[in-house]
Structure formats: structure tokens, C-alpha cells
Amino acid sequence: MRPARTGTGWSDQFEYMILVGAAAHRGKDAMKSFYIRLAAVGIVAIMTLPAMAAGKVCNARTFGAKADGVTKDTQAIQDAIDSCAAAGGGTVELSGGTFLSAPITLKSNITLHIANGSTLLGSSDHADYPRITEFRAPGTQALVSATDAEHVSITGAGTIDGAGASWWVEARAQHDAGIVGKGDFRPRLVVFDHCKHVRLEGVTIQNSPSWQVVPYYSDDVIIRNVRVLAPQHSPNTDAIDPFSSSNMVIDHVYADVGDDDIAIKSGLINSPGPDSPSKNITITDCQFMHGHGLSIGSEIAGGAQNIHAERIHFKDTDNGIRIKANRDRGNDVSNISFKDITMEGVKTSILISEYYPKTLPGKDVAAMPVQRLTPHFHDITIENLKSVDSAWAGVIIGLPEAPVKNVVLKNVHIQAKKGMTIAYATVTGTNVNITAAEGKGITVDPTATVSIQ
């Protein structure tokens, strides 16, 4: 029987000597063939070393974590991450308890696995969160982050809890606390900064001091089977904010938060640039309960293209579909589609506006010169939408110098207290039925071109 192979042990040396001897006995051609095969085996072995190392498991308890919810386990968790990373990658296990921690940093080829019933709990001590520059603005380090990392994942059925309540109290007492660039922004909860091949799956993310999950300038991101939670009126607790990121899948997400359920961004207000777009993002089979809806914007200085959402259910959210910007934060937003959308009790079903934070300008607006940050919304399709018990069917309104172009409505049925207003826009529709308890179903301003069958 052949001795078991260990990769580097005596059995490989034994087999190697047998193969050399046999090849030598058969002659020169056999030796040549042997060395070619040997080289190929060597290449495969080298290529598989990282994969073998990636199988390492580093349990945070082994590195000294107490998981008692009182002792700070920051160093033990970070030591587990660093140990796995030094071996070429692996899985860091948090299991059996509550791991209280200050910020930790993930690295390439690391999976942070939070087991069912286990919690990574953010420290409530604000001094534990270093002041940093984040997203080109003053900020505070996230509880969990990765920078310039590849093949990084967070998995499991456990929870990451940001313990955000004390931060929310501060935010409510500060003017403009939710605007990036206005002072040191509160910590986000999970940030992937310039990362590739990211996976977030199975976990519950909750109670962030501010934005909860942020892929920033990241590529190839999958967020699947995740719950994102925060109290209904907790400030700026957006669930998922793709920021200048591309090639994303957001699938089977349940969000019940205090701000945008999803907010696709790509730049800051009055951004000096350069800014990259968010593009190629697919959002499927999600439920949004409370929150401000599925948004593109408002900070969209890099633009957004190829955003497609299907099979989304909204219940009691402030908005359903929302595309928003203004003259100080816009760019090209195009090739956007929403399909098979249902809404119950949503305040504003469809909001497409270039006047954010306002919805309507409130008075006649003069055209302004087109600038780098002028928003351009076009090629937007909304298909198979049904909304009931809505307060406002919505608005589609552009700027005089940059009208919203080519909005297509197909099989759109909205029952609302107030109807829809369309201005500075070109809209076509088939099988569109908007009923309003007060006034017209659709009010078309003279600045709009609307053809609905």
C-alpha cells in the first residue's frame, strides 16, 4: 500500500526516489517526461499553498477572548485575525457568548465567522474609536473594517451590534450631524474600503452609530441573507450604502432601520472630485420595513449606472423608490430599473427629484448653467409596481437645465391620498393607474412631456 501523502514528509521523499529510479531505468525520454511532470506538480503545489493555509481556523477564545460581554476582547480577536492572516488566510471564529470589542481590522483571505447565538458587541466607550480620515472626510473608525483587502468575508448566523444608542443622543444634539464633512462623523459599523471579492452572508447587523454596511470603492461584493436593524428614528442608520462601488449583489436582505434601507452613493456634497460611479448593482428579493426606502443619492457626484432592483417589498417606509440629488452633488444617473415592486403604507411611493433635501422647489426655478455636479437622471424604468395605502403617489421632477429624461412606467398601480406630480421630465407609460383620494391622479406641469396609455 502506498504511504499516505503529507505534502512535505518522508513519504513524498520515498515516492520521489522510486519515481526517479524507475524513470532512469527506462532511459533519457522517460527522465525528460518525469521532470516535466515533476515541474507541473511543483507548480500546482505552490498554487494550492494559499488555499491550504486558508483552511486554518483561529478561534478567538484560544487567543484569550472571554466572550462575557464585559471584558474587552479586542486584542484577542485582532490576534486571531493576524494569526490567520500570517498563515495565508483562514477563518476567525467567534462562538459562544458576547465578544465586547473596540474596532478590529480584517485582512485579505480572512473570514470572520460569528456563530449562531454569538454577538460581536461594539464598545460603548467613545474613546475606543480613533479619529481617522474616512471617505475623504473627518470620521471615526468603524467597529469592523477592511482596507485594500481581497477575499474577505463575514459569515454566520450571529450578530454584529454597534451599541449605537449613546452616539444617537449626541447626534440629535448636533446640527448637521448627519452630513459627511461637518465635523467628525460617527463610526460606521462595517466598512470595506477599496476591497475586492467581499462576501457578507447570514449575519444580523444592528444598532450602528451611523451607516451600517458600507462598501467604499469596492468591487465584486455579495451581501446575501442579511438582516440590518435599528430603531425607527435612530439617526443616519442607513442599512447598506454602496459608495463608488461596482459589481454588487444585494440579495434577500431584510432591513428595518432609521434611515435609507439602501442608499447608493458616489461622492460628497460639493465634491472637488475625482469621483468614481457606483455601477452594476443588482438588488433582489428584499424586504424593507420602516426606513427611508431604496435610494440612489443624494450624494452622487460620481454618478450611478446599471442599477437593477427586482422583487422588493416595502412596508411602512417613508419612501419606496427614491432617486435624489441637487446641483451641489449630482452626476449621470442612468440605466436604472425597478421591477416587481410591492408597497404597503409607504408615505411616498415614487420620488425622483433633483432638489434634495427638498422634494419640490416650492416656486418657479430659474435655469442655471450646467456644471460638473449638475444631476442628469435618464433612462429609468419602473415595471410591475403596486402600492396601496400610500400618502403620496410621488413626484418626478428635474431641473430646468437638466430635465429628467426617458422615464418609462409599465403596469404601475398606485392607490394614494395624493396623486403624482410630473415637471421638467419626459415620461411614457402603459397600463398606468394612479388613483388619489384628493385631486388628480397625475398632475402634469407644462414643463413636462407625458404620454401615458
C-alpha positions in Angstrom: 0.0 0.0 0.0 1.3 3.5 -0.9 2.3 5.6 2.1 -0.1 8.4 2.9 1.0 11.7 1.3 1.6 14.6 3.7 2.9 17.2 1.2 6.4 17.6 2.7 7.0 14.4 4.8 9.1 11.3 4.4 6.6 9.5 2.2 7.0 12.1 -0.6 10.8 11.7 -0.5 10.3 7.9 -0.7 7.9 8.1 -3.6 10.2 10.7 -5.3 13.2 8.2 -5.1 11.1 5.4 -6.5 9.9 7.5 -9.5 13.4 8.8 -10.3 14.8 5.3 -10.2 12.1 3.9 -12.5 12.5 6.8 -14.9 16.2 6.4 -15.1 15.8 2.7 -15.8 13.6 3.4 -18.8 16.0 5.9 -20.4 16.5 9.6 -21.4 13.0 10.2 -22.7 11.4 8.8 -19.6 13.6 11.1 -17.5 12.6 14.1 -19.6 8.9 13.2 -19.2 9.4 12.7 -15.4 11.0 16.2 -14.9 8.1 17.8 -16.9 5.6 16.0 -14.7 7.6 17.0 -11.6 7.6 20.7 -12.6 3.9 20.6 -13.1 3.3 19.0 -9.7 5.5 21.7 -8.1 3.6 24.5 -9.7 0.3 23.0 -8.6 1.7 22.6 -5.0 2.8 26.2 -4.9 -0.6 27.4 -6.3 -2.5 25.4 -3.6 -0.5 26.6 -0.6 -2.7 29.7 0.0 -5.8 27.5 -0.3 -4.4 25.1 2.2 -3.5 27.9 4.5 -6.9 29.4 4.1 -8.2 26.3 5.9 -6.7 27.5 9.2 -9.2 28.2 12.0 -8.4 30.7 14.6 -10.9 30.7 17.5 -10.8 34.0 19.4 -11.2 32.1 22.7 -7.9 30.4 22.0 -6.3 33.8 21.9 -7.7 34.9 25.2 -11.2 36.2 24.5 -13.6 35.9 27.4 -16.9 36.5 25.5 -18.6 37.6 28.7 -19.9 40.9 27.4 -17.9 42.8 30.0 -14.2 42.2 29.3 -12.9 43.9 26.1 -11.9 41.1 23.7 -10.4 43.5 21.1 -6.8 42.3 21.3 -7.7 38.6 21.3 -9.9 39.0 18.3 -7.3 41.0 16.4 -4.6 38.5 17.4 -6.7 35.7 15.9 -7.2 37.7 12.7 -3.4 38.4 12.5 -2.5 34.8 13.1 -4.8 33.5 10.4 -3.6 36.2 8.0 0.1 35.4 8.7 -0.7 31.8 7.7 -2.1 33.0 4.3 -5.7 33.2 5.4 -8.3 31.3 7.4 -11.5 31.6 9.5 -11.7 33.6 12.7 -14.4 32.0 14.9 -16.5 34.0 17.4 -18.7 31.4 19.1 -20.5 31.1 22.4 -21.1 34.4 24.0 -20.8 38.2 23.6 -17.5 39.5 22.4 -17.2 43.1 23.6 -14.7 45.0 21.3 -13.3 48.2 20.2 -12.6 48.5 16.4 -11.0 45.5 14.7 -9.4 45.2 11.2 -9.9 42.3 8.8 -7.3 41.3 6.2 -7.1 39.5 2.9 -8.2 35.9 2.8 -10.0 36.2 6.2 -13.5 35.0 7.0 -14.9 36.4 10.3 -17.5 33.7 11.3 -19.9 34.7 14.0 -21.7 31.6 15.2 -25.5 31.4 15.9 -26.2 32.9 19.3 -23.0 34.8 19.4 -22.5 38.6 19.3 -19.7 41.0 18.4 -20.7 44.0 20.5 -19.2 47.4 20.0 -17.7 49.1 23.0 -19.8 52.0 24.4 -16.7 53.9 25.3 -16.4 56.5 22.6 -12.7 56.9 23.3 -12.1 53.4 21.9 -12.9 54.7 18.4 -9.9 56.6 16.8 -10.5 59.7 14.8 -9.5 59.0 11.2 -9.9 60.3 7.7 -12.6 58.2 6.1 -14.2 58.7 2.7 -12.1 61.9 2.3 -13.6 63.5 5.3 -13.1 63.6 9.1 -14.5 60.4 10.6 -14.3 57.8 13.3 -13.0 54.2 12.8 -15.7 51.6 12.2 -16.2 48.6 14.5 -15.3 46.2 11.7 -13.3 47.3 8.7 -11.0 46.1 5.9 -8.8 48.3 3.7 -7.2 47.2 0.4 -8.2 43.6 1.2 -9.2 40.8 -1.1 -11.3 37.7 -0.5 -12.7 38.9 2.8 -15.9 37.7 4.3 -18.2 37.9 7.3 -20.5 34.9 7.7 -22.5 33.0 10.3 -25.9 33.3 11.9 -24.6 35.6 14.7 -24.9 39.4 15.3 -22.7 42.5 15.0 -24.2 45.1 17.3 -22.8 48.6 17.2 -24.3 49.8 20.6 -25.2 53.0 18.9 -27.7 54.5 21.4 -25.2 56.8 23.1 -24.0 58.1 19.7 -27.6 58.8 18.6 -28.1 61.0 21.7 -25.0 63.1 20.6 -26.2 63.2 17.0 -29.6 64.5 17.9 -28.0 67.3 19.9 -25.7 68.5 17.0 -26.8 70.4 13.9 -25.7 68.8 10.6 -24.5 65.7 12.5 -25.6 63.5 9.6 -23.7 65.4 6.9 -20.3 64.0 6.0 -17.7 66.7 6.2 -19.4 68.6 9.0 -17.2 67.6 11.9 -16.0 64.1 12.9 -18.6 61.7 11.6 -19.8 59.0 13.9 -18.4 55.4 13.4 -20.0 53.3 10.8 -20.4 49.6 11.7 -18.9 47.6 8.9 -16.7 49.2 6.2 -15.0 47.6 3.2 -12.6 50.3 1.9 -11.1 49.6 -1.6 -11.7 45.9 -1.2 -12.3 43.1 -3.8 -14.2 39.9 -3.6 -16.2 40.6 -0.5 -18.9 38.4 1.0 -21.3 39.3 3.8 -23.8 36.5 4.5 -26.1 35.2 7.1 -25.4 37.7 9.9 -27.5 40.3 11.6 -26.1 43.8 11.6 -27.7 46.2 14.1 -27.6 49.4 16.0 -24.8 51.2 14.3 -23.8 54.7 15.5 -24.4 55.7 11.8 -24.3 53.9 8.4 -24.3 50.2 9.0 -22.7 48.5 6.0 -20.6 50.5 3.6 -18.6 49.0 0.6 -16.5 52.0 -0.4 -14.7 51.9 -3.7 -15.0 48.1 -3.6 -15.6 45.6 -6.4 -17.3 42.2 -6.5 -19.4 42.4 -3.4 -22.1 39.9 -2.3 -24.5 40.8 0.5 -26.9 37.9 1.0 -29.4 36.7 3.6 -28.6 39.5 6.0 -30.8 41.3 8.5 -30.0 45.0 9.2 -31.8 46.6 12.1 -32.1 49.8 14.1 -34.9 51.7 15.8 -37.2 53.5 13.5 -36.0 57.0 14.4 -32.3 56.3 15.0 -30.4 59.0 13.1 -28.5 58.1 9.9 -28.6 54.4 10.4 -28.7 53.5 6.7 -28.7 49.7 6.2 -26.5 49.4 3.2 -24.7 52.2 1.4 -22.7 51.2 -1.7 -20.3 54.1 -2.2 -18.5 54.3 -5.6 -18.6 50.5 -5.7 -19.2 48.1 -8.6 -20.4 44.6 -9.4 -22.5 44.1 -6.4 -25.3 41.7 -5.5 -27.7 42.6 -2.6 -30.0 39.6 -2.2 -32.5 38.6 0.4 -31.9 41.4 2.8 -34.3 42.3 5.5 -33.9 45.9 6.6 -35.8 47.8 9.4 -33.8 50.9 10.2 -34.0 54.7 10.9 -32.8 56.0 7.5 -32.3 54.7 4.0 -32.7 50.9 3.6 -30.3 51.2 0.7 -28.5 54.4 -0.3 -26.3 54.2 -3.4 -23.7 57.0 -3.2 -20.6 58.1 -5.2 -19.3 61.4 -3.8 -19.7 64.1 -1.2 -21.6 67.4 -1.3 -19.6 70.0 -3.2 -17.1 67.3 -4.0 -13.9 68.6 -5.7 -13.5 65.2 -7.4 -12.5 63.0 -8.9 -15.3 60.6 -8.0 -16.0 57.1 -9.4 -19.5 55.9 -10.1 -21.4 53.2 -8.4 -22.4 50.7 -11.1 -23.6 47.2 -12.0 -25.6 46.7 -8.8 -28.4 44.1 -8.6 -30.9 44.2 -5.7 -33.2 41.2 -5.4 -35.8 39.7 -3.1 -35.5 42.2 -0.3 -38.0 43.4 2.4 -37.8 46.9 3.8 -39.8 47.7 6.9 -39.5 51.3 8.0 -36.6 53.3 6.9 -36.4 55.8 4.0 -36.6 53.4 1.1 -34.4 52.3 -1.7 -32.4 55.3 -2.7 -29.9 56.4 -5.3 -28.3 59.5 -3.9 -28.3 62.1 -2.7 -24.5 62.3 -2.7 -23.9 61.1 -6.2 -21.1 63.2 -7.6 -19.5 60.2 -9.3 -22.8 59.1 -10.9 -24.6 55.7 -10.9 -25.3 53.4 -13.7 -26.8 49.9 -14.3 -28.7 49.6 -11.1 -31.5 47.0 -11.2 -33.9 46.1 -8.4 -36.4 43.3 -8.6 -38.9 41.7 -6.2 -38.7 44.3 -3.4 -41.4 44.7 -0.8 -41.8 47.9 1.2 -43.9 48.2 4.3 -44.4 51.4 6.3 -41.3 53.0 4.8 -41.1 56.8 4.3 -40.3 56.3 0.7 -40.4 53.4 -1.8 -38.3 54.2 -4.9 -36.2 57.3 -4.4 -33.6 58.9 -6.8 -32.4 62.2 -5.3 -29.7 64.8 -5.8 -29.2 68.6 -6.2 -26.9 71.0 -8.1 -24.2 70.6 -5.5 -23.9 66.7 -5.5 -25.1 65.3 -8.9 -23.8 63.5 -12.0 -25.1 61.0 -14.6 -27.6 58.5 -13.2 -28.8 56.2 -15.9 -29.9 52.7 -16.9 -31.9 52.2 -13.8 -34.7 49.7 -13.4 -37.2 48.6 -10.8 -39.4 45.5 -11.4 -42.0 43.6 -9.5 -42.3 46.0 -6.6 -44.9 45.9 -3.9 -45.6 48.6 -1.3 -47.9 48.9 1.7 -48.4 52.0 3.7 -45.5 53.8 2.1 -45.6 57.6 2.5 -44.2 58.4 -0.9 -44.2 55.7 -3.5 -42.0 57.1 -6.2 -39.7 60.1 -5.6 -37.4 61.2 -8.4 -36.2 64.7 -7.6 -33.2 66.9 -8.4 -34.0 69.3 -5.5 -32.9 67.3 -2.4 -33.3 67.8 0.5 -36.5 69.3 -0.8 -38.8 67.3 -2.9 -40.4 70.1 -4.8 -38.8 73.6 -5.3 -41.8 75.4 -3.9 -41.7 78.1 -6.5 -40.6 78.8 -10.1 -37.0 77.9 -10.6 -34.7 79.6 -12.9 -32.3 77.6 -15.1 -28.6 77.6 -14.0 -25.5 76.9 -16.0 -24.7 73.2 -16.3 -21.8 72.4 -14.0 -19.8 69.3 -13.1 -22.1 68.5 -10.3 -25.4 69.1 -12.2 -27.5 65.9 -11.9 -28.6 64.1 -15.1 -31.3 61.5 -14.5 -32.3 59.4 -17.5 -33.3 56.0 -18.8 -35.3 54.9 -15.7 -37.8 52.1 -16.0 -40.4 51.1 -13.3 -42.3 48.0 -14.2 -45.0 45.9 -12.3 -45.4 48.2 -9.3 -48.3 48.0 -6.9 -48.6 50.4 -4.0 -51.6 50.6 -1.6 -52.4 53.0 1.3 -49.8 55.5 0.2 -49.9 59.0 1.4 -48.4 60.4 -1.8 -48.1 58.7 -5.2 -45.0 60.7 -5.8 -43.1 63.1 -7.9 -40.9 63.1 -11.0 -39.1 66.4 -11.3 -35.9 67.6 -12.8 -34.1 70.9 -13.0 -34.8 73.4 -15.8 -31.3 73.0 -17.2 -31.3 69.2 -16.6 -34.8 67.6 -17.0 -35.3 64.0 -16.1 -35.4 62.1 -19.4 -36.9 58.9 -20.6 -38.8 57.6 -17.5 -40.8 54.5 -18.5 -43.7 53.3 -16.4 -45.2 49.9 -17.2 -48.0 48.2 -15.2 -47.8 50.8 -12.4 -50.8 50.8 -10.0 -50.8 53.3 -7.0 -53.6 54.0 -4.6 -52.8 57.1 -2.6 -54.2 60.0 -0.7 -52.4 62.5 -3.1 -51.6 61.9 -6.7 -48.3 62.3 -8.7 -46.7 65.5 -9.9 -44.5 65.5 -13.0 -42.4 68.5 -14.0 -39.3 69.1 -16.1 -39.4 65.5 -17.2 -40.2 63.2 -20.1 -42.4 60.2 -19.1 -44.1 57.5 -21.0 -46.3 54.8 -19.7 -48.5 51.8 -20.4 -51.2 50.4 -18.1 -50.6 53.1 -15.5 -53.4 53.6 -12.9 -52.8 56.2 -10.2 -55.8 57.0 -8.0 -55.9 59.8 -5.5 -58.4 60.4 -2.7 -57.7 64.1 -3.1 -57.3 65.8 -6.5 -56.0 64.3 -9.8 -54.2 61.0 -10.0 -51.5 62.7 -12.2 -50.7 66.4 -12.4 -48.6 67.3 -15.4 -46.7 70.6 -15.3 -46.3 72.5 -18.7 -42.6 71.9 -18.4 -43.1 68.1 -18.7 -43.9 65.8 -21.7 -46.0 62.9 -20.6 -47.6 60.1 -22.7 -49.5 57.5 -20.7 -51.8 55.0 -22.2 
